[in-house]
């Protein structure tokens, strides 16, 4: 990636607050979702869309910006049609390189004020943009930043793989950090090992290294490192790491990870491991016995109960019934009954037409 691209991305990510483009405020409009979609396709917009793409190919930033403004203020098009055309144009920019679009065009789109609002799917009293042009423009720049960072990360891996850890820690931009994680796909087995060792040596003071160390471990199928992460690490990246481990490893290996996570001082990690790993371990008797024993754990018993409730195994159901009818540990009995209630409710709702 050349210097021009790097400078373009840096300008977009760092200088936006100082590049504000004046836009005339327009009144928001409330629409029903279906109504807005019908309106967005009620006029023929092909000519203007073709013009936008031709101007993009020609590198005519002034022409592009003028046409976007013209579309934005067309009085003979309903607002949903205007914003659909602009939104689709923005979305298409993900396939372009940063130097293909001028900073002034991206900044205009980045500060675009949507006017078409529809009810939120989960909160009918709230509304959201039908075509989130501002968000789409931000996503384009984030994607460019991630791609560029992956390119630079791959170059660093070739030259000095251990240094990638310090580069990751120094980088505060999240898309660029993710690009460094993406760059691990270019590493050899030896380079992955070097990066993994360097990351694990620093992870106690820098828990954010879970993403880097975990990806290196997954790419090299390094179960020992993943087990250490399950037992020691914390942070939001563990959820994705455990989910992907469930998809990649066999039952015996995933059981190792589950046992390690249950030893983690953070009960949150144990709960995440139960949620992410147990579906892949259905029918694996040692894991099912482990979850049954975990019912007595005051911190993780509820998570174990939920996992067991989702298990269709008759053997598990019988074990829960025996435990629920026993006079054993009160917590275990209570959690076994909870699991049976959830199980009955779940399968009863499935049986209903």
HUSUL-V759797 format. One record per residue. N is the residue number from 1. RES is the residue in one letter. PSI is psi in radians with two decimals (* if undefined). Layout:
N/RES/PSI  N/RES/PSI
//
This chain:
1/X/2.26  2/X/3.03  3/X/-0.58  4/X/-0.76  5/X/-0.80  6/X/-0.80  7/X/-0.66  8/X/-0.83  9/X/-0.74  10/X/-0.69  11/X/-0.74  12/X/-0.72  13/X/-0.49  14/X/-0.49  15/X/0.02  16/X/-0.79  17/X/-0.49  18/X/0.02  19/X/0.42  20/X/2.30  21/X/2.26  22/X/2.25  23/X/2.41  24/X/2.16  25/X/2.41  26/X/2.61  27/X/2.39  28/X/2.65  29/X/2.36  30/X/2.26  31/X/2.71  32/X/2.64  33/X/-0.87  34/X/-0.72  35/X/-0.75  36/X/-0.69  37/X/-0.72  38/X/-0.72  39/X/-0.59  40/X/-0.37  41/X/0.27  42/X/-0.20  43/X/2.74  44/X/1.99  45/X/0.12  46/X/-0.69  47/X/-0.83  48/X/-0.64  49/X/-0.75  50/X/-0.70  51/X/-0.73  52/X/-0.77  53/X/-0.59  54/X/-0.73  55/X/-0.64  56/X/-0.81  57/X/-0.58  58/X/-0.16  59/X/0.45  60/X/1.53  61/X/-0.70  62/X/-0.76  63/X/-0.70  64/X/-0.80  65/X/-0.72  66/X/-0.70  67/X/-0.66  68/X/-0.75  69/X/-0.68  70/X/-0.79  71/X/-0.73  72/X/-0.57  73/X/0.26  74/X/2.09  75/X/-0.33  76/X/0.02  77/X/2.46  78/X/2.65  79/X/-0.72  80/X/-0.60  81/X/-0.73  82/X/-0.83  83/X/-0.47  84/X/-0.77  85/X/-0.80  86/X/-0.71  87/X/-0.77  88/X/-0.61  89/X/-0.82  90/X/-0.79  91/X/-0.59  92/X/-0.33  93/X/-0.30  94/X/-0.48  95/X/-0.08  96/X/2.86  97/X/2.72  98/X/-0.60  99/X/-0.12  100/X/-0.27  101/X/2.31  102/X/2.62  103/X/-0.65  104/X/-0.55  105/X/-0.87  106/X/-0.71  107/X/-0.66  108/X/-0.78  109/X/-0.61  110/X/-0.44  111/X/0.25  112/X/2.36  113/X/1.83  114/X/2.59  115/X/-0.32  116/X/1.98  117/X/2.43  118/X/2.79  119/X/2.46  120/X/2.40  121/X/-0.58  122/X/-0.30  123/X/1.62  124/X/-0.40  125/X/-0.16  126/X/2.77  127/X/2.70  128/X/2.73  129/X/2.39  130/X/-0.72  131/X/1.75  132/X/1.41  133/X/-0.75  134/X/-0.81  135/X/-0.67  136/X/-0.68  137/X/-0.72  138/X/-0.69  139/X/-0.63  140/X/-0.83  141/X/-0.67  142/X/-0.71  143/X/-0.73  144/X/-0.75  145/X/-0.74  146/X/-0.75  147/X/-0.77  148/X/-0.71  149/X/-0.63  150/X/-0.67  151/X/-0.81  152/X/-0.65  153/X/-0.71  154/X/-0.67  155/X/-0.69  156/X/-0.64  157/X/-0.70  158/X/-0.63  159/X/-0.76  160/X/1.46  161/X/-0.66  162/X/-0.51  163/X/-0.27  164/X/-0.53  165/X/-0.81  166/X/-0.63  167/X/-0.74  168/X/-0.79  169/X/-0.60  170/X/-0.41  171/X/2.11  172/X/-0.22  173/X/2.11  174/X/-0.77  175/X/-0.64  176/X/-0.62  177/X/-0.75  178/X/-0.58  179/X/-0.66  180/X/-0.67  181/X/-0.73  182/X/-0.59  183/X/-0.30  184/X/-0.37  185/X/-0.25  186/X/-0.10  187/X/2.61  188/X/2.99  189/X/-0.72  190/X/-0.69  191/X/-0.70  192/X/-0.71  193/X/-0.77  194/X/-0.74  195/X/-0.73  196/X/-0.79  197/X/-0.80  198/X/-0.73  199/X/-0.75  200/X/-0.53  201/X/-0.42  202/X/0.02  203/X/-0.46  204/X/-0.71  205/X/-0.21  206/X/1.32  207/X/-0.32  208/X/-0.22  209/X/-0.07  210/X/-0.73  211/X/-0.77  212/X/-0.86  213/X/-0.69  214/X/-0.72  215/X/-0.71  216/X/-0.70  217/X/-0.70  218/X/-0.75  219/X/-0.53  220/X/0.10  221/X/0.74  222/X/1.56  223/X/-0.56  224/X/-0.77  225/X/-0.72  226/X/-0.63  227/X/-0.69  228/X/-0.71  229/X/-0.76  230/X/-0.59  231/X/-0.50  232/X/-0.54  233/X/2.92  234/X/3.00  235/X/2.89  236/X/-0.40  237/X/-0.32  238/X/-0.53  239/X/-0.89  240/X/-0.68  241/X/-0.76  242/X/-0.68  243/X/-0.77  244/X/-0.56  245/X/-0.71  246/X/-0.60  247/X/-0.47  248/X/-0.58  249/X/2.88  250/X/3.13  251/X/-0.77  252/X/-0.72  253/X/-0.74  254/X/-0.54  255/X/-0.68  256/X/-0.77  257/X/-0.69  258/X/-0.79  259/X/-0.71  260/X/-0.74  261/X/-0.58  262/X/-0.31  263/X/-0.14  264/X/2.30  265/X/-0.45  266/X/1.95  267/X/-0.41  268/X/-0.70  269/X/-0.70  270/X/-0.76  271/X/-0.72  272/X/-0.72  273/X/-0.73  274/X/-0.78  275/X/-0.71  276/X/-0.59  277/X/-0.56  278/X/-0.60  279/X/-0.59  280/X/-0.14  281/X/0.23  282/X/2.26  283/X/-0.11  284/X/1.79  285/X/-0.78  286/X/-0.67  287/X/-0.70  288/X/-0.66  289/X/-0.66  290/X/-0.76  291/X/-0.64  292/X/-0.69  293/X/-0.55  294/X/-0.26  295/X/-0.51  296/X/-0.14  297/X/2.17  298/X/-0.44  299/X/-0.57  300/X/-0.06  301/X/-0.67  302/X/-0.67  303/X/-0.72  304/X/-0.69  305/X/-0.74  306/X/-0.74  307/X/-0.73  308/X/-0.58  309/X/-0.49  310/X/-0.11  311/X/2.11  312/X/0.03  313/X/2.21  314/X/-0.58  315/X/-0.76  316/X/-0.76  317/X/-0.76  318/X/-0.70  319/X/-0.72  320/X/-0.71  321/X/-0.75  322/X/-0.74  323/X/-0.69  324/X/-0.52  325/X/-0.02  326/X/3.04  327/X/0.58  328/X/-2.61  329/X/2.20  330/X/-0.67  331/X/-0.78  332/X/-0.76  333/X/-0.79  334/X/-0.74  335/X/-0.61  336/X/-0.73  337/X/-0.67  338/X/-0.79  339/X/-0.72  340/X/-0.68  341/X/-0.79  342/X/-0.76  343/X/-0.83  344/X/-0.73  345/X/-0.72  346/X/-0.85  347/X/-0.42  348/X/-0.73  349/X/-0.56  350/X/-0.57  351/X/-0.35  352/X/2.43  353/X/*
//
